[in-house]
Structure formats: structure tokens, C-alpha cells
Amino acid sequence: MPEIVHLSISKSAAAELSRQGSFARTPGEMFIDLIDDSDKEGWLHIHLKPGNCNGSPISRTEGVTLYADPVKFPLFKGLVLDYYGDLSGGGFLISSPENSIRCSCGSGFKLLV
């Protein structure tokens, strides 16, 4: 059984996740992943897509369930998912875990070894 992970979702992120899930005809279900950068420098960036993608629930709030690969649960522990939007667009932001540095774009981090 996967470890219980506490990934917090802000109200603005929950609203946007709900909107995107509904638009993709998977209301209330979104999948979050951390993908490696293409330069192989160790950066991890969030990637969200509709549905559960055979993942396990990692967080639930405001009628939205966020799923992830259980293997990556430790990387999500204690993080906060947020969303910002303005006239020029918007995007998801994620806090950086302990012992890491945050990417300037706000949607990724690099673990320090």
C-alpha cells in the first residue's frame, strides 16, 4: 500500500483542475506527474493531464481528486499546488520540497544531493 502523502491544493488550483477536467470530460479527476527536463540537469517539472491514468489518489479537495504514480509519492510529500491567472495567461505553480532549489518558472524544482 502506498504511503499517505500530504499534497495541498489551493482553492485557485482546485478550481482550474475542475475546469480542465470538465473540459476533457473527466470531471473531478486529474493526474499529476513530475517529468525530467530535456537537458538532463536534474530538474523536475509538473505535468497535469485529465483522468486518473491508472494512478492512485494523492489528494482530494473542492470536488477534485488528484492522482499520481505511487512510485513518485515521496516527491510530492508536503508540496503545495497553486494556480495563478492574469490577462497574459496563467499556470500551475508548485512549492519546492526540502533540500531542493526552485525553478524560476515556478513549476519545477531540482533536488540537491
Stockholm file with secondary structure:
# STOCKHOLM 1.0

chainA/1-113         MPEIVHLSISKSAAAELSRQGSFARTPGEMFIDLIDDSDKEGWLHIHLKPGNCNGSPISRTEGVTLYADPVKFPLFKGLVLDYYGDLSGGGFLISSPENSIRCSCGSGFKLLV
#=GR chainA/1-113 SS CCCCCCCEECHHHHHHHHHHHHHTTCTTEEEEEEEECTTCSSEEEEEEEESCTTCEEEEEETTEEEEECGGGHHHHTTCEEEEEEETTEEEEEECCCSSEEECTTSSEEEECC
#=GC SS_cons         CCCCCCCEECHHHHHHHHHHHHHTTCTTEEEEEEEECTTCSSEEEEEEEESCTTCEEEEEETTEEEEECGGGHHHHTTCEEEEEEETTEEEEEECCCSSEEECTTSSEEEECC
//
